[in-house]
Every structure is written in structure tokens, then in C-alpha cells.
Amino acid sequence: MNDKLNHLKKLYEDGYRCIYYDSNKNEVFTVYLKNFEQEKSEVIEIENPQEFNEFKSYIDDLKIQ
């Protein structure tokens, strides 16, 4: 597992939530996260499509629980 994915999971544990994500032509994925309690935000760029798919699976699994 990559450091960025671990960082994203840590942010989720700290109360951040994905509010939007997109990608550019070069398949660089940008993930926008916000912690609504602390009014803080983070922007993470993921250059590996497989890693981005792992992140999407992670947040989809959280929605199911």
C-alpha cells in the first residue's frame, strides 16, 4: 500500500471526508477532503490509477458499513 493511500486513510480516521475528486488528461487524480468539525481541508494528488481505485474502494466500503 502506498504512502498516499495510508495518508488518506489516516485523514479519514481524523474526521476528513472526500467532498470531490477528479482527474486530468494525464490520469492524475485530485482528491479534495474536508474536516467539517475543524473547518480544515486537504488536497491530495494520486498519480497511480490503481491506487486511486483502492481509495475509492476504501470509501465505498465505509459507506456500506
Contact map, one row per residue, 1 for C-alpha under 8 A:
11101100000000000000000000000000000000000000000000000000000000000
11111100000000000000000000000000000000000000000000100000000000000
11111110000000000000000000000000000000000000000000000000000000000
01111111000000000000000000000000000000000001010000000000000000000
11111111100000000000000000000000000000000000000000100110000000000
11111111110000000000000000000000000000000000000000000000000000000
00111111111000000000000000000000000000000000000000000000000000000
00011111111100000000000000000000000000000000000000000010000000000
00001111111110000000000000000000000000000000000000000000000000000
00000111111111000000000000000000000000000000000000000000000000000
00000011111111111000000000000000000000000000000000000000000000000
00000001111111111000000000000000000000000000000000000000000000000
00000000111111110000000000000000000000000000000000000000000000000
00000000011111110000000000000000000000000000000000000000000000000
00000000001111111000000000000000001110000000000000000000000000000
00000000001111111100000000000000111100001000000000000000000000000
00000000001100111110000000000000111000000000000000000000000000000
00000000000000011111100000000011110000000000000000000000000000000
00000000000000001111100000000001110000000000000000000000000000000
00000000000000000111110000000011100000000000000000000000000000000
00000000000000000111111000001111000000000000000000000000000000000
00000000000000000001111100001110000000000000000000000000000000000
00000000000000000000111111111100000000000000000000000000000000000
00000000000000000000011111111000000000000000000000000000000000000
00000000000000000000001111110000000000000000000000000000000000000
00000000000000000000001111110000000000000000000000000000000000000
00000000000000000000001111111000000000000000001110000000000000000
00000000000000000000001111111100000000000000111110000000000000000
00000000000000000000111100111110000000000000111110010000000000000
00000000000000000000111000011111000000000011110000000000000000000
00000000000000000101110000001111100000000011110000000000000000000
00000000000000000111100000000111110000001111000000000000000000000
00000000000000011111000000000011111000001110000000000000000000000
00000000000000011110000000000001111100111100000000000000000000000
00000000000000111000000000000000111111111000000000000000000000000
00000000000000110000000000000000011111110000000000000000000000000
00000000000000100000000000000000001111100000000000000000000000000
00000000000000000000000000000000001111110000000000000000000000000
00000000000000000000000000000000011111111000000000000000000000000
00000000000000000000000000000000011101111100000000000000000000000
00000000000000010000000000000001111000111110000000000000000000000
00000000000000000000000000000001110000011111000000000000000000000
00000000000000000000000000000111100000001111100000000000000000000
00010000000000000000000000000111000000000111110000000000000000000
00000000000000000000000000011110000000000011111000000000000000000
00010000000000000000000000011110000000000001111110110000000000000
00000000000000000000000000111000000000000000111110110000000000000
00000000000000000000000000111000000000000000011111110000000000000
00000000000000000000000000111000000000000000011111111000000000000
00000000000000000000000000000000000000000000000111111100000000000
01001000000000000000000000000000000000000000011111111110000000000
00000000000000000000000000001000000000000000011111111111000000000
00000000000000000000000000000000000000000000000011111111100000000
00001000000000000000000000000000000000000000000001111111110000000
00001001000000000000000000000000000000000000000000111111111000000
00000000000000000000000000000000000000000000000000011111111100000
00000000000000000000000000000000000000000000000000001111111110000
00000000000000000000000000000000000000000000000000000111111111000
00000000000000000000000000000000000000000000000000000011111111100
00000000000000000000000000000000000000000000000000000001111111110
00000000000000000000000000000000000000000000000000000000111111111
00000000000000000000000000000000000000000000000000000000011111111
00000000000000000000000000000000000000000000000000000000001111111
00000000000000000000000000000000000000000000000000000000000111111
00000000000000000000000000000000000000000000000000000000000011111
